[in-house]
């Protein structure tokens, strides 16, 4: 599989179809992988793909805007690429998507498969320019069981839960920095005029930061779990991103990255839009 | 550091009756940056404004807060004050302590005062972050669109044209003239309606500045004051410009199947027709829905008899798009349909007719050539009953308003009848006589005293057909007696209501209407011809029922307003619009997608030296300053001038703080 991947990229680079290829390579130990950026057709041997390739490489597309790129994508990562194309961060012609069949990825800390992989419907990538390997999709539809369970709690219980979580937050902004759709050149959290957010690390301000970020990524977040995986203090951000996905589906029948022709629900204007929340 | 002045208004006792204004002023003095704070009886008055100007000069102020009424009321006043004092007019904020405080919290003066202090403090926070804004200018298309060719539209078009500006007058019927053309005589002078109307109609057709589009309708409107873009559908007349108006085609047309709406459906109308003999333009049109040729493919008599080959069956509807700087809406009225009145026979008794039908009966150019005869048997009449307030002042028919003209036209019709037929006797059932107008009351008195019209105060409970007579049962509430009158003809004084389709029409311009469908003026007293849409004005009965002199006055007023716009070189536009900081714009196109006015343009632009990026830009003349883009922008690259995020957030911050040292 790695061989096939390397050959495709080698050819793309050699024929100057792309300037850069973004893939995975082995890191400091057997279980670690890291993003690899390849410019030379003779340098493709280090590219690999295995069950520890957890990163969503869609993140790097917005950082190489001026180049033609090839990017290695798991089925789930393709959704991110599509969202970014819809938001005009680059054009479809400038990206070659190399889909890799995936059996699910593992968290190396726990050795367990990520929860999102359990009922993955894109183990066989869809919409890629090249596809490597074949995968078997789960038959089970995407469920939001843990969100449904959490929604049953009282407001007080929910507040207590999240207050405790956000007390832990050290505002390292890792969640934002690894998020592929958090590509604003100047994040609201950095602003001082006006200061949307106090720069102090305290539970209330932390909560405000996370809530605003969630508002901003609503309908655009593809629930890739990059933020959850990156968080050094284990805040269960997955619970929030899944809630976003659930709301987008239920309120707007929208699924991020699913359809290239449909814009995110909060990025459109229609005079006939429902205004049920406006008195 | 900002140098702020705070001016607290008493508004007579409107504010000071509830709010302790001196305490508000004293509190203002304690706020950082506030150099002077005063309270005064009427801030908007001349001495009030001079107080502000003096304070600006004495204390070297660079921005001010006026704690008074709604900015909608007086923001413009105080912007002008600032300009006179040599400051940028946008360096004023208003704290609304009247509508938002004194008028709604008169039950708790202490808390009301505290709220007034807080609102004032919030405005101080906002004005501290105000930035100098420059007025913008947009080009003006110096052509007016007048919609509706009744007396209102005619007058407006003539007045605008007289000032030297181009006008397009659009009328949906085949001739201008409107309702006034249907009337026989006019109150209170009894001069012939056609005699005073037709010269104006001819003037329209001869005016070089006026383009007349009859048999045409406005279908789509976009744009804004100075730059309206309007789509007009010119319906196929089936008669072209070669027509000389000889009328042979109408005479020879064998198709008499339809009834003439113009004649109140009392007489026939040919399939090729002109509305009335003095029609302008005097060019007939073919009603394709009833024309034998269009229905069966055979006939073509009109084509054969036409001496100039002007009949053209192949004409198509034409859609044209034109640009206008201002619009006058004068779409007129319909009369109330009395078929909802069971007591008057549900509109099914032939000899119970509407007032407009009576006008056509007594008009010499009407279907009976001026003979008032019963529609049922064409016999002349002797006893005639007039019933007032049909679809007016009637809560049960959802028409509680007074239609204003019915008392007068009923008196007129009774007098005309007596003039034509001295043997007749008229009876009028009324609720009150409303004759407020120059020589109006005298006119009604004359009907009663000189013409012997019997006025009965009361309502009619039932009209029966008995033999070939009508039995009118009613009450005379002044004598307390029940009355029964054997009448030959009953004439109802139908009230005025908006045109059918008025609601749909108003949506073309986003104009608002009242609960009946009459178009809303901007202010019932001080802006009676303006609408909430700048550059769109209303004249005549589409705004509310009114008589001819009021309609003409209103039409001339709209013309004055239109000319005031056109007299300017360029249109002054508020700079309170969105702006993009292209350095922080990520080019995601969210603002572009959500903008309801298509005021955002996406551009590839060099934002830093050597760095071309895909970024948003605001089209200044299109932006309305609604702020949707500001809310939608994730990277906060869009901001609204005059309502910047800095200003709003500092207001919010102030709102959450307790009142100090009060």
Contacts between the chains, C-beta under 8 A, distances in Angstrom:
chain1	res1	chain2	res2	distance
A	87	B	588	4.2
A	87	B	589	6.7
A	87	B	590	7.4
A	88	B	587	5.7
A	88	B	588	6.3
A	88	B	589	5.0
A	88	B	602	7.6
A	88	B	614	6.0
A	89	B	586	7.5
A	89	B	587	7.4
A	89	B	588	7.0
A	183	B	586	6.0
A	184	B	584	7.3
A	184	B	586	5.3
A	184	B	634	5.7
A	184	B	635	3.4
A	185	B	583	7.3
A	185	B	584	5.2
A	185	B	585	7.5
A	185	B	586	5.7
A	185	B	635	6.3
A	186	B	583	7.7
A	186	B	584	4.1
A	186	B	635	6.0
A	186	B	636	7.7
A	186	B	637	7.7
A	187	B	635	7.3
A	188	B	634	7.8
A	188	B	635	7.4
A	188	B	636	5.2
A	191	B	636	6.6
A	193	B	646	6.1
A	194	B	645	5.3
A	194	B	646	4.3
A	194	B	649	4.4
A	194	B	650	7.0
A	195	B	649	7.9
A	196	B	636	7.5
A	196	B	645	7.9
A	196	B	649	7.3
A	216	B	634	4.6
A	263	B	593	6.0
A	266	B	590	7.8
A	266	B	632	6.9
A	267	B	588	7.9
A	267	B	589	7.7
A	267	B	590	4.5
A	267	B	593	4.9
A	267	B	594	6.5
A	267	B	632	7.0
A	268	B	593	5.5
A	268	B	594	6.6
A	269	B	593	6.7
A	269	B	594	4.3
A	269	B	595	6.7
A	269	B	596	5.4
A	269	B	628	6.9
A	271	B	596	7.3
